[in-house]
Amino acid sequence: MNINFDASLIKKYDTFGPRYTSYPTALSFNPSFKELDYRDELALSNQTNKPISLYFHIPFCKSLCYYCACAKIITHKNERTIPYLEHLTSEIKQQAKLVGSKRTVTQLHLGGGTPTYLSDDQLASLMQSVYDNFNVADANTREFSIEVDPRAVRPTTIPLLHELGFNRISLGVQDFDPKVQQAVNRIQTIEQTFDVLDAAREMGYRSSNIDLIYGLPFQSVDSFAKTLDIVLGKRPERLAIYNYAHMPNKVKAQQLIITADLPSAKTKLAILEMTIKKLQAAGYVYLGMDHFALPTDELAIAKKEGSLQRNFQGYSTHADSDLIGMGMTSISKIGNCFAQNSREEKSYFELIKSGHLATNKGYRLTIDDQIRRDVIQSLMCQTEVNYQDINQIHQINFADYFQS
């Protein structure tokens, strides 16, 4: 299905809003949701025996990318990771004990930061903790993915990750234009990037994803088209094209970006239109929001069959599972609740060390929230809403319920 680009409609609704990785969004999470609430929801969900998805936040980076709004720790001291991993291992044991042995882990994702900042031994130890404590699905049915900065990859990294059970890889690129890279402090060559991609394919990884960002300093329609052409030459199975949101008042690192160097709103819109047209012409399926995939990819097939879903890890065929997030700032989705760990390393350590979970805020969905969540999921994943489906699931009359 081709997407019609309606610039006037986009302009009509051109306003800042929260990122829809969930509904309600993370801005609605509040500290009145306690650890006990999370434990109660998980105990209730355990009765369903739904599969489990795990997310681990690895916050360490050796250099600062000026556009990045993620929770991160910039350091060249590798020993800085040791206490964090010790507490993360403790959290793994705590969460696994609450889940029990009957539920199966079908999906796992390492994000950051830079997960490959960790040494080979640390990566192996972390994954061994997962295998020792959780009931992990067999290699043919699980989806284990990791975010990789091609600048932080050793010759042993890709083979080791495959040996540890990873079968999907996501490469951060953002833009190959040297001027853009210089402006955002992320110098990364084409060779560096594609050496990693080629190594992953040789090892037998099931799929690859490449992340790009439009709206960065000095980008134009022509310059971004060149980056897209380079990437399309390698035919990654998936592409994520993110819109850069410049919020220097909220994200300190973005203060290092010169506002005058940013493309205008009109140029950003033109870049987006060109990107959608170019990717569709190259045979990619528009999944929704900011993601594209080849027609043979599992996500594109799920889109066609109407089973595509979206969670904090992006688009997924496993989003019906409960998600347990571990590490500082990680978000869990259990049943009809969200729970977020402490954003600060110090308080994260204190909570784990005291025998508590690291939950410091969250949200329990009301019936109305659940209805609206399903409507928004339909828009994000199927680009339409089937009123009868919503009526049947929630026992409402859609037209009456949303009349106002």
C-alpha positions as CSV (number, residue, x, y, z in Angstrom):
1,M,0.0,0.0,0.0
2,N,1.5,3.3,-1.1
3,I,1.2,6.3,1.3
4,N,-0.3,9.5,-0.1
5,F,1.8,12.5,1.2
6,D,-0.6,15.3,2.2
7,A,1.6,18.3,3.1
8,S,-1.4,20.5,3.9
9,L,-2.8,17.9,6.4
10,I,0.6,17.6,8.0
11,K,0.9,21.4,8.3
12,K,-2.6,21.6,9.9
13,Y,-1.5,19.3,12.7
14,D,2.1,20.6,13.0
15,T,2.6,20.9,16.7
16,F,4.9,19.4,19.4
17,G,3.6,16.3,21.2
18,P,4.9,13.4,23.2
19,R,6.5,10.4,21.4
20,Y,3.8,7.7,21.0
21,T,5.7,4.6,22.2
22,S,2.8,4.0,24.5
23,Y,-0.6,5.3,25.4
24,P,-0.8,7.0,27.7
25,T,2.6,8.4,27.0
26,A,5.5,8.5,29.5
27,L,4.5,12.1,30.3
28,S,1.5,10.6,32.2
29,F,3.6,8.4,34.5
30,N,3.5,9.5,38.1
31,P,5.2,8.5,41.4
32,S,1.9,7.5,43.0
33,F,2.4,4.2,41.1
34,K,4.6,2.2,43.5
35,E,6.6,-1.0,43.4
36,L,3.8,-2.9,45.1
37,D,1.4,-1.9,42.2
38,Y,3.9,-3.4,39.8
39,R,4.2,-6.6,41.8
40,D,0.4,-6.9,41.9
41,E,0.1,-6.4,38.1
42,L,2.9,-8.9,37.4
43,A,1.3,-11.5,39.7
44,L,-2.0,-11.1,37.9
45,S,-0.4,-11.3,34.5
46,N,1.6,-14.4,35.5
47,Q,-1.8,-16.3,35.5
48,T,-2.0,-15.7,31.7
49,N,1.3,-17.3,30.9
50,K,1.9,-14.7,28.2
51,P,5.4,-14.7,26.7
52,I,7.9,-12.2,28.1
53,S,10.0,-9.6,26.3
54,L,13.1,-8.2,28.1
55,Y,14.8,-4.8,27.6
56,F,18.1,-3.9,29.1
57,H,19.3,-0.3,29.2
58,I,23.1,0.0,28.8
59,P,23.8,3.8,29.2
60,F,27.5,4.0,28.5
61,C,29.0,5.9,25.6
62,K,32.6,7.1,24.8
63,S,31.5,10.3,23.1
64,L,28.4,12.6,23.1
65,C,26.2,12.7,20.1
66,Y,24.7,16.2,20.3
67,Y,21.2,15.2,19.1
68,C,20.8,12.4,21.6
69,A,18.0,12.6,24.2
70,C,18.5,9.2,25.7
71,A,19.7,8.5,29.3
72,K,23.4,8.1,28.9
73,I,26.7,8.2,30.8
74,I,29.7,9.5,28.8
75,T,33.0,8.0,30.0
76,H,36.3,6.5,28.7
77,K,36.7,4.6,32.0
78,N,35.6,1.0,31.3
79,E,35.7,0.2,35.0
80,R,32.8,2.6,35.3
81,T,30.5,-0.1,34.0
82,I,31.3,-2.7,36.7
83,P,29.0,-1.5,39.5
84,Y,26.2,-0.8,37.0
85,L,26.4,-4.4,35.7
86,E,26.5,-5.8,39.2
87,H,23.2,-4.0,40.1
88,L,21.7,-5.0,36.7
89,T,22.5,-8.6,37.4
90,S,20.8,-8.3,40.8
91,E,17.7,-6.8,39.1
92,I,17.6,-9.7,36.6
93,K,17.5,-12.2,39.5
94,Q,14.7,-10.1,41.3
95,Q,12.5,-9.9,38.2
96,A,13.0,-13.5,37.2
97,K,12.0,-14.6,40.7
98,L,8.7,-12.6,40.3
99,V,8.0,-14.0,36.8
100,G,8.7,-17.7,37.7
101,S,9.8,-20.5,35.4
102,K,6.5,-21.1,33.5
103,R,6.7,-17.9,31.3
104,T,8.9,-17.9,28.3
105,V,11.2,-15.1,27.0
106,T,10.6,-14.8,23.3
107,Q,12.1,-11.3,22.7
108,L,15.1,-9.5,24.1
109,H,16.6,-6.1,23.3
110,L,19.8,-4.4,24.4
111,G,19.6,-0.6,24.0
112,G,21.5,2.4,25.2
113,G,23.7,4.3,25.2
114,T,26.0,1.9,23.5
115,P,25.5,-1.7,24.4
116,T,28.7,-2.7,22.6
117,Y,30.6,-0.4,24.9
118,L,30.7,-3.5,27.2
119,S,33.6,-5.9,26.9
120,D,33.2,-9.3,25.4
121,D,33.4,-10.8,28.9
122,Q,30.8,-8.4,30.2
123,L,28.4,-9.1,27.4
124,A,28.8,-12.9,27.9
125,S,28.2,-12.5,31.6
126,L,25.1,-10.4,31.2
127,M,23.6,-12.9,28.8
128,Q,24.5,-15.8,30.9
129,S,22.6,-14.2,33.8
130,V,19.5,-14.1,31.5
131,Y,19.8,-17.8,30.5
132,D,20.4,-18.8,34.1
133,N,17.4,-17.0,35.5
134,F,14.7,-16.9,32.8
135,N,13.0,-19.6,30.7
136,V,14.3,-18.6,27.3
137,A,12.6,-19.7,24.0
138,D,14.6,-21.8,21.6
139,A,16.7,-20.2,18.9
140,N,14.2,-20.7,16.1
141,T,11.4,-18.8,17.9
142,R,13.0,-16.0,19.8
143,E,13.9,-12.5,18.6
144,F,17.1,-11.2,20.2
145,S,18.2,-7.7,19.0
146,I,20.9,-5.2,19.9
147,E,21.6,-1.6,19.1
148,V,25.1,-1.3,17.7
149,D,27.3,1.8,17.2
150,P,29.6,0.8,14.3
151,R,32.3,2.9,15.9
152,A,32.3,0.7,19.0
153,V,32.7,-2.7,17.5
154,R,35.7,-5.0,17.9
155,P,36.6,-7.8,15.5
156,T,35.2,-10.3,18.0
157,T,31.9,-8.4,18.7
158,I,29.6,-9.6,15.9
159,P,30.6,-13.3,16.2
160,L,30.3,-13.2,20.0
161,L,26.8,-11.6,19.9
162,H,25.6,-14.3,17.5
163,E,27.1,-16.9,19.8
164,L,25.2,-15.4,22.7
165,G,21.9,-15.7,20.9
166,F,21.4,-12.4,19.1
167,N,19.8,-12.8,15.6
168,R,18.9,-9.2,14.8
169,I,21.1,-6.1,14.7
170,S,20.3,-2.4,14.5
171,L,23.0,0.0,13.3
172,G,23.0,3.7,14.3
173,V,24.0,5.8,11.3
174,Q,21.8,9.1,11.3
175,D,23.6,10.6,8.2
176,F,26.7,9.9,6.1
177,D,27.2,13.5,5.1
178,P,30.6,14.6,6.7
179,K,29.4,18.2,7.4
180,V,26.3,16.9,9.2
181,Q,28.4,14.4,11.2
182,Q,30.8,17.1,12.3
183,A,27.9,19.3,13.5
184,V,26.4,16.6,15.7
185,N,29.8,15.1,16.8
186,R,29.3,11.7,15.3
187,I,32.0,10.9,12.8
188,Q,31.3,7.6,11.2
189,T,32.5,6.3,7.9
190,I,30.5,4.3,5.4
191,E,33.2,1.5,5.6
192,Q,32.9,1.3,9.4
193,T,29.2,0.9,9.1
194,F,29.0,-1.6,6.3
195,D,31.8,-3.7,7.6
196,V,29.6,-4.4,10.6
197,L,26.5,-5.1,8.4
198,D,28.5,-7.5,6.2
199,A,29.9,-9.3,9.2
200,A,26.4,-9.8,10.6
201,R,25.1,-11.2,7.4
202,E,28.0,-13.6,7.1
203,M,27.3,-14.8,10.6
204,G,23.7,-15.5,9.7
205,Y,21.8,-12.8,11.6
206,R,18.1,-12.9,10.5
207,S,17.8,-9.2,9.8
208,S,19.4,-5.8,10.0
209,N,18.0,-2.4,10.7
210,I,19.6,1.0,10.0
211,D,18.6,4.2,11.9
212,L,18.6,7.6,10.2
213,I,17.6,11.0,11.4
214,Y,16.2,13.9,9.4
215,G,16.2,17.5,10.6
216,L,19.8,17.6,11.7
217,P,22.1,20.6,11.0
218,F,23.0,21.3,7.3
219,Q,20.7,18.6,5.9
220,S,18.9,19.3,2.7
221,V,16.7,17.2,0.4
222,D,19.7,16.5,-1.9
223,S,22.2,15.6,0.9
224,F,19.8,13.3,2.7
225,A,18.9,11.6,-0.6
226,K,22.6,10.8,-1.1
227,T,22.7,9.1,2.4
228,L,19.5,7.2,1.5
229,D,21.0,6.0,-1.8
230,I,24.1,4.7,0.0
231,V,22.0,2.8,2.5
232,L,19.6,1.4,-0.1
233,G,22.6,0.0,-1.9
234,K,22.9,-2.5,1.0
235,R,19.2,-3.3,1.2
236,P,18.8,-3.6,5.0
237,E,15.7,-5.5,5.9
238,R,14.4,-2.6,8.0
239,L,14.8,1.2,8.2
240,A,13.9,3.6,10.9
241,I,13.8,7.3,9.8
242,Y,13.4,9.5,12.9
243,N,12.4,13.1,13.0
244,Y,14.9,15.2,15.1
245,A,13.1,17.2,17.8
246,H,15.3,20.1,18.8
247,M,14.6,20.8,22.5
248,P,17.7,22.4,23.9
249,N,15.8,23.6,27.0
250,K,15.1,20.0,27.9
251,V,18.0,18.1,26.5
252,K,21.3,19.7,27.6
253,A,23.4,18.0,24.9
254,Q,21.3,19.7,22.2
255,Q,22.5,23.1,23.4
256,L,25.7,22.3,21.4
257,I,23.8,22.3,18.2
258,I,23.6,25.7,16.5
259,T,19.9,26.4,15.9
260,A,20.6,28.5,12.8
261,D,22.2,25.5,11.1
262,L,19.0,23.4,11.3
263,P,16.9,22.9,8.2
264,S,13.6,24.9,8.1
265,A,10.3,23.2,8.8
266,K,9.6,23.4,5.0
267,T,12.9,21.6,4.2
268,K,12.2,18.9,6.8
269,L,8.8,18.3,5.3
270,A,10.4,18.0,1.9
271,I,13.0,15.6,3.2
272,L,10.3,13.4,4.7
273,E,8.3,13.4,1.4
274,M,11.3,12.5,-0.6
275,T,12.2,9.8,1.8
276,I,8.8,8.1,1.8
277,K,8.7,8.2,-2.1
278,K,12.3,7.0,-2.5
279,L,11.8,4.1,0.0
280,Q,8.5,3.0,-1.5
281,A,10.0,3.2,-5.0
282,A,12.8,0.9,-3.7
283,G,10.2,-1.7,-2.7
284,Y,10.0,-1.0,1.0
285,V,6.7,-1.3,2.9
286,Y,5.7,1.7,5.0
287,L,4.9,0.1,8.4
288,G,3.8,3.3,10.1
289,M,5.2,6.3,12.0
290,D,8.9,6.1,11.2
291,H,9.5,2.5,10.1
292,F,9.9,0.7,6.8
293,A,10.7,-2.9,5.9
294,L,11.2,-5.1,2.9
295,P,8.1,-7.1,1.8
296,T,9.7,-10.4,2.9
297,D,10.4,-9.1,6.5
298,E,8.3,-10.4,9.4
299,L,7.1,-6.9,10.2
300,A,5.9,-6.3,6.6
301,I,4.1,-9.7,6.6
302,A,2.5,-8.8,10.0
303,K,1.4,-5.5,8.6
304,K,-0.2,-7.2,5.7
305,E,-2.0,-9.8,7.9
306,G,-3.1,-7.1,10.4
307,S,-1.1,-8.5,13.3
308,L,1.6,-5.8,13.5
309,Q,2.0,-4.1,17.0
310,R,4.0,-1.4,18.5
311,N,5.7,-1.1,21.9
312,F,8.7,0.7,23.5
313,Q,11.0,-1.3,21.3
314,G,9.3,-0.1,18.1
315,Y,7.2,-2.2,15.7
316,S,7.0,-5.9,16.6
317,T,5.3,-9.2,16.0
318,H,5.8,-9.9,19.8
319,A,4.2,-6.8,21.2
320,D,1.3,-8.8,22.8
321,S,3.9,-10.1,25.4
322,D,4.6,-8.4,28.7
323,L,7.7,-6.2,28.6
324,I,10.1,-6.1,31.5
325,G,12.6,-3.2,31.3
326,M,15.7,-3.4,33.4
327,G,18.5,-0.8,34.1
328,M,18.1,2.9,34.9
329,T,15.2,4.7,33.1
330,S,13.8,1.4,31.6
331,I,10.1,1.1,31.1
332,S,8.0,-2.1,31.7
333,K,4.6,-2.8,30.3
334,I,2.8,-5.5,32.4
335,G,-0.9,-6.2,31.7
336,N,-2.6,-2.8,31.8
337,C,0.1,-0.9,33.5
338,F,3.4,0.8,32.8
339,A,6.3,1.1,35.3
340,Q,9.5,3.1,34.9
341,N,12.8,2.6,36.7
342,S,14.6,5.5,38.3
343,R,16.3,7.8,35.8
344,E,19.3,8.5,38.1
345,E,22.1,5.9,38.5
346,K,22.6,6.7,42.2
347,S,18.9,6.1,43.1
348,Y,18.8,3.1,40.8
349,F,21.7,1.6,42.8
350,E,20.2,2.4,46.1
351,L,16.8,0.8,45.3
352,I,18.4,-2.4,44.0
353,K,20.9,-2.6,46.8
354,S,18.1,-2.4,49.4
355,G,16.3,-5.4,47.9
356,H,13.6,-3.3,46.1
357,L,12.8,-3.1,42.5
358,A,13.9,0.1,40.8
359,T,10.4,1.3,40.0
360,N,9.9,5.0,40.8
361,K,6.8,5.9,38.8
362,G,4.2,4.4,36.5
363,Y,0.6,4.3,35.4
364,R,-2.3,1.9,35.6
365,L,-4.7,2.2,32.6
366,T,-8.3,3.0,33.0
367,I,-11.0,1.4,30.8
368,D,-11.1,4.6,28.8
369,D,-7.3,4.5,28.4
370,Q,-7.4,0.9,27.1
371,I,-10.0,1.8,24.5
372,R,-8.0,4.8,23.3
373,R,-4.8,2.8,23.3
374,D,-6.3,0.2,21.0
375,V,-7.6,2.9,18.6
376,I,-4.1,4.5,18.5
377,Q,-2.4,1.1,18.0
378,S,-4.7,0.5,15.0
379,L,-3.7,3.9,13.5
380,M,0.0,3.3,14.1
381,C,0.0,-0.3,12.9
382,Q,-2.8,-0.7,10.4
383,T,-3.2,3.0,9.4
384,E,-6.9,2.6,9.9
385,V,-9.5,1.8,12.7
386,N,-12.0,-0.9,12.3
387,Y,-15.0,0.3,14.4
388,Q,-16.5,-3.1,14.6
389,D,-13.3,-4.6,16.1
390,I,-13.2,-1.9,18.8
391,N,-16.9,-2.4,19.5
392,Q,-16.5,-6.2,19.9
393,I,-13.3,-6.0,22.1
394,H,-14.6,-3.3,24.4
395,Q,-18.4,-3.8,24.2
396,I,-19.0,-0.2,23.1
397,N,-20.6,1.6,20.2
398,F,-17.7,3.5,18.6
399,A,-19.8,6.3,17.1
400,D,-21.6,7.0,20.4
401,Y,-18.4,6.6,22.6
402,F,-16.4,9.1,20.5
403,Q,-19.3,11.3,19.5
404,S,-17.9,14.4,21.3
